[in-house]
Amino acid sequence: MNADAGVLQLQAINQRLQLYLDRAPLACIVWDTHHIVRAWNPAATATFGYTEAEAIGRHIHELVATPASMPTINEVCPKLLSGVEFPDGVVLETRRKDDSRLQCHWHLALVDRGTADEGVIAFASDVTARLQAERDRELLEKSHALAAMAGGIAHDFNNILLAICGNARLAAEDLPADHPAQLSLAEVQRAGARAAGIINQILAFSGNEEQAPKEVVLFNETAARTSPLTTQVLRGQGQSVLYVDDEESLVYLITRVLQRLGYRVAGFTDAHEALAAFQSDPAAYQAVVTDLSMPSMSGIEFATHVLKLRPEVPVVMTSGYVRAMDRESVMKTGVRDLLLKPNTVEELGDVLHRLILQARPQAS
């Protein structure tokens, strides 16, 4: 090959390389060891706003660096020129000609090392939108985690509130209407109403559509005088109810409440034990009441097992934290009613009475 042919071939190679550079979708910049720009492609103009004529011959830091990115640049550049590679690239805050900011992912490589043309070739891509999307996704995930935690707190809070207010109600009915303790018990009622308001706020934050009642009326002065539970005694007429909740205090409370209404109650804190009791004699119970959220077995799973054995038995579910998807799942199992804590004490007797009466024609 003669010299002229070699020159022509080299020119052809350079033209192809220039074409590749011009057509490259990423900003491509070449600078020398003094950081003076040698090459600047159209994509770099589109990304940073400087024309090729404006960029060539200027210091790269003067064009695109920001105060926030300089500490990283000062650390990376000497290493790069000494031969250290950065295969994963570097994400830097970068400045446009109009002084706006973007996040760029820079891929850098040392070229022509040891020659007069030694320098750096850099490809830059705008990752601002991607990074923002990642931050938004992380924020959303954290928000969902906080919402789930808030829902769990509301569930526990409802259980505690139900135990406190329910036992206070029973105490009020055990005492004469003019007993001095009635004033203190009335204060428990007012505190319970305020606590229910806090639960509503927690549930609203968690995105739960089912909220506790804004007013929790567990007893009042008139109720204390008339003793509503006492007036309903024998409503249950000896009917047998199976009750399961993982909170021992609630099993104790609801058992006492239902017994005052005339029901015979088998109370359990373990869903597996409760299911075994039901399986041993399914016909022994006229109704079943179960909590929705339990550690050993969910209320939905428990109700499904019960209704497979006796499809006609009324099953009532209670919970202080119910999502829309939970309500749909509950109703698909054949559960007759879903009661929201902390008003279980007020509503459970009426609901059981109604459901047992409705079930009698089916049983007969």
Residue pairs with C-beta under 8 A, 6 or more apart in sequence:
1 9
21 28
21 39
21 41
22 41
22 42
24 41
24 43
24 123
25 43
26 43
26 123
26 124
26 125
27 41
27 43
27 44
27 46
27 47
27 48
27 104
27 123
27 124
27 125
28 39
28 40
28 41
28 43
28 44
28 121
28 122
28 123
28 124
29 37
29 39
29 40
29 41
29 44
29 55
29 60
29 121
29 122
29 124
30 37
30 38
30 39
30 40
30 111
30 119
30 120
30 121
30 122
31 37
31 38
31 60
31 119
31 120
31 122
32 38
32 117
32 118
32 119
32 120
33 81
33 118
33 119
34 59
35 59
35 60
35 61
35 77
36 57
36 58
36 59
36 60
37 55
37 56
37 57
37 58
37 59
37 60
37 63
38 56
38 119
39 56
40 50
40 52
40 55
40 56
41 52
42 52
44 50
44 52
44 55
44 124
45 51
45 52
45 55
47 96
47 102
47 104
47 124
47 126
48 55
48 63
48 64
48 94
48 95
48 96
48 97
49 96
49 97
49 98
50 63
50 97
54 97
55 63
61 70
61 73
63 95
64 94
64 95
64 96
64 104
65 73
65 94
65 95
66 93
66 94
66 95
66 101
68 93
69 92
69 93
69 94
72 90
72 92
73 92
76 86
76 90
76 108
79 86
80 86
80 108
80 110
80 120
81 110
81 120
83 110
83 113
85 109
86 107
86 108
89 105
89 106
89 107
89 108
90 105
90 106
90 108
91 103
91 104
91 105
91 106
91 127
91 131
92 103
92 104
92 106
93 101
93 102
93 103
93 104
94 101
94 102
94 103
94 104
94 124
95 101
96 102
102 126
102 128
103 126
103 127
103 128
103 131
104 124
104 125
104 126
104 127
105 124
105 125
105 127
106 122
106 123
106 124
107 122
107 123
107 124
108 120
108 121
108 122
109 120
109 121
109 122
110 118
110 119
110 120
111 117
111 118
111 119
111 120
111 121
112 118
112 119
146 205
147 205
147 206
147 207
148 206
150 202
150 203
150 205
150 206
151 202
151 203
151 206
151 208
151 321
151 323
152 321
153 202
154 199
154 202
154 203
154 206
154 208
154 212
154 320
154 321
155 293
155 319
155 320
155 321
156 320
157 195
157 198
157 199
157 202
157 320
158 199
158 212
158 319
158 320
158 321
158 340
158 341
158 342
159 247
159 249
159 250
159 320
159 341
161 192
161 195
161 196
161 199
161 216
161 341
161 342
162 250
162 253
162 320
162 341
162 342
162 344
162 345
163 247
163 249
163 250
163 253
164 188
164 192
165 188
165 189
165 192
165 216
165 218
165 342
165 345
166 218
166 253
166 254
166 257
166 342
166 344
166 345
167 253
168 185
168 188
168 189
168 192
168 218
168 219
169 185
169 218
169 219
169 223
169 229
169 345
170 229
170 253
170 256
170 257
170 260
171 181
171 185
172 181
172 182
172 185
172 186
172 219
172 223
172 224
173 219
173 223
173 224
173 227
173 228
173 229
173 230
175 181
175 182
175 185
175 224
177 221
177 224
177 225
182 221
182 224
185 219
185 224
186 219
186 220
186 221
189 216
189 217
189 218
189 219
189 220
192 216
192 218
192 342
193 215
193 216
193 217
195 216
196 212
196 213
196 214
196 215
196 216
196 342
197 214
199 211
199 212
199 320
199 342
200 211
200 212
200 214
203 210
203 211
203 212
203 321
204 211
206 321
207 323
208 321
208 322
208 323
209 322
209 323
209 324
210 321
210 322
210 323
210 324
210 327
210 340
211 340
212 320
212 340
212 341
212 342
212 343
213 340
213 343
216 342
216 343
217 346
218 342
218 345
218 346
219 228
229 257
229 260
229 261
229 349
230 260
232 260
232 261
232 262
232 349
233 260
233 261
233 262
234 261
234 262
235 261
235 262
235 349
235 353
236 258
236 261
236 262
236 263
236 264
236 349
236 352
236 353
237 262
238 262
238 263
238 264
239 262
239 263
239 264
239 286
239 287
239 352
239 356
240 263
240 264
240 265
240 266
240 284
240 285
240 286
241 258
241 263
241 264
241 265
241 266
241 285
241 286
241 287
241 288
241 289
241 352
242 265
242 266
242 268
242 274
242 277
242 278
242 285
242 287
242 288
242 289
243 251
243 254
243 255
243 258
243 265
243 266
243 267
243 268
243 288
243 289
243 290
244 251
244 267
244 268
244 269
244 270
244 271
244 274
244 288
244 289
244 290
244 291
244 294
244 302
245 251
245 254
245 269
245 290
245 291
245 294
245 318
246 269
246 270
246 271
246 291
246 294
246 295
246 296
247 269
247 291
248 269
250 291
251 267
251 268
251 269
252 267
253 345
254 265
254 267
254 289
254 344
254 345
254 348
255 265
255 267
257 345
257 348
257 349
258 265
258 348
258 349
258 352
259 265
261 349
261 352
263 352
266 274
266 277
266 285
268 274
268 277
270 296
271 290
271 294
271 296
271 297
271 299
271 301
271 302
272 296
272 297
274 290
274 302
275 297
275 302
275 305
275 306
278 285
278 288
278 305
278 306
278 309
279 305
279 309
282 306
282 309
282 310
282 313
283 310
285 313
286 313
286 314
286 356
286 359
287 313
287 314
287 315
287 316
287 352
287 355
287 356
287 359
288 303
288 306
288 313
288 314
288 315
288 316
289 315
289 316
289 317
289 318
289 348
289 352
290 299
290 302
290 303
290 315
290 316
290 317
290 318
291 299
291 317
291 318
291 319
292 298
292 299
292 300
292 317
292 318
292 319
292 321
292 322
292 326
292 330
292 338
293 299
293 319
293 321
294 302
299 317
299 319
299 330
300 317
300 326
300 329
300 330
300 333
303 315
303 317
303 330
303 333
303 334
303 335
304 333
306 313
306 315
307 313
307 315
307 333
307 334
311 334
312 359
312 362
312 363
313 359
314 336
314 352
314 355
314 356
314 358
314 359
315 333
315 334
315 335
315 336
316 335
316 336
316 337
316 338
316 339
316 348
316 351
316 352
316 355
317 330
317 335
317 337
317 338
317 339
318 338
318 339
318 340
318 341
318 344
318 348
319 326
319 338
319 339
319 340
319 341
320 340
320 341
320 342
322 330
322 338
322 340
327 338
330 338
331 338
336 355
337 351
337 355
339 347
339 348
339 351
